Amino acid sequence: MHVSLTDDITRQIFVEDHPQKADVIFVPGNGYPQMAERAAELFREGWAPYVLPSGRCSVTVGKFTGVLEKQDVYAGDYRTEFDFLKDVLVKNGVPVEAILREDRAGYTYENALFSKEAAERAHVNVERAILCCKNYHAKRALLYYQTVFPETEFFVCPSCVDGITRDNWFCTEQGIEEVLKEVHRIIRQFSLLM
């Protein structure tokens, strides 16, 4: 792949910020524990008073497909992504009363949309937020959350779950495939929002 194009894609897809004080930490729905573990770490460090994991299940599958890593640590009969992510948060030191509930979303835009409703129900004014998502899902997640929370300042603190990073995605067929699928999703899904 051409170096300039690789650099451009990397800059666009792999969004990452240093954490800043925020009103809430968002965790879009998924079956990996790493994003919720990162959110718990940030919570314990005092970056935000609430964590809001989101998700029912993938709309393409129609059910929560299960824990994708660390099954020995996070064994359970989870009905939703929210149930799984909440368990990860609790096992990593986040008190239940600091976890806001959103268990209806089936895809990233709904994660943002229903998280806004959950924050409003809890009377949390979201002026600043941290977003903990998969590293190469960061741009798309940020676009959706910014669309739903246009007045909010976001700080993206992603996690790597499968060895695909900003420094190596273009070195393997799997990395190229996953990142280019994300580019395609951004283009296709963003056009649907317009």
Summary of the structure (lengths in Angstrom):
residues: 194
radius of gyration: 15.9
end to end distance: 30.5
largest distance: 49.4
contacts: 654
relative contact order: 0.20
helix: 45%
strand: 10%
